[in-house]
Amino acid sequence: MPNSSISTSLSNPSLDRRRFLAAGVGLGAAALAARPANAAEQPPEGSPGSPDVHLFYYPWYGSPSVHGSWRHWQQGGNQPPESVGADFYPLLGAYDAGDEEVVAQHMRWVRQAGVGVVATTWWGQGSYEDQRVPLLLDVAAEHGVAVAWHLEPYEDRTALSTVEDVAYINERYGDHPAFYRDAAHGDRPAFYVFNSLLTEDWSELAAVGEENIVLAQTTDVSRVVDFQGLYTYAVLTEFEGWAGVAEWCRANGRIWAPSVGPGYVDDRAVPGNTTETIDRADGETYDAIWSAVLSPENGGPPDWVSITSFNEWHEGSTIEPASSTPPVGHNYLTYDGAYGTTGEDSPTAYLERTRYWATVFRNIPRGVGGSPVVR
């Protein structure tokens, strides 16, 4: 039987992804001493990205030149292209995720980060995000990146509709060379289910559970009996009970894929909100969370690490390069100062640091609770 005592704020289905973040910061002095790795410690350029590090990816952005109108950038009452619903401004500007050149640049940056998998946000069969999948798969394949799935809580989503969605995605896209399958777990594809706690009964998942890895967004193991794994998504800075979650997953054959992220801020996308900002602290926050997730005190290295996010610009959790010279007059933040970088060197700081941590993760022996070496 699941241990229902293993839980955190993610066990409350009334909380959305923003409210998850209002946690106290307990990052640890040792983790905050992290510094960039020596280039000699990195994998050679062009080497495959880690198949066990997954980046949450958002193809929902549109522009007049490609989509016919702005999509998502105007969130919060903003007027693109100079004023966008984000506290950082993309190096590529207010781009369209249906532009092949944009997606190609994204996949190059994913590879630069040492990551082998993107988990694309998906809002149902025939949705805008579903329509972006063929281009994403084709371009990802060209750059050696695999594509997994982040199933969002579209209107009237149920356990049964999720089963149908998994079947649809497998049938429609499963033969594509970029379709992610985990070689270490029976070549099964991965489906992250955001806000899974909104649904009480997931027993319908039995229809797809043997051939797929479906992950619940929670750390309450009493709510995952019908799932094949757990993840957290939110940029959390407290890890109480995670060692127990990791132990439970190992004992019960579940995938543990906790999420890490560089910070959180959504003031421009959600004007007047009261959500707590999680400051990046020039990269110290990202290092601290990575270190905590890999720490023996929190259960040692998990099966996968999921990263929030590549390009969720509304919530300021991005590692996609942000402009160091954004449009003036809008009070944009920049990555300037991250890991000692400034000016034109700062936009890619979080890509390079992700590459470092992906390497650390890859080199920790599994099953022995190895401790990450932070430099």
Secondary structure, DSSP 8 states (H G I E B T S, - for coil): ---TT---GGG-TT--TTGGG-------HHHHT-----GGGS--TT---EEEEEEEE----B-TTTTSS-BSTTTTT--TTTS-SSSB-BTT-S--TT-HHHHHHHHHHHHHTTEEEEEEEE-STT-HHHHTHHHHHHHHHHTT-EEEEEE---TT--HHHHHHHHHHHHHHHTTSTTB--BGGGTTB-EEEETTGGG-S--GGGGGTTTTSEEEEE-S-GGG-TTSSEEE--S-----TTHHHHHHHHHHHT-EEE-EE-S-B--TTTSTT-----B--GGGHHHHHHHHHHH-GGGTSS-S-EEES-SS-GGGT---S-B-SS--TTS--B--TTGGG--GGGSTTHHHHHHHHHHHHHHHS-TTTT------
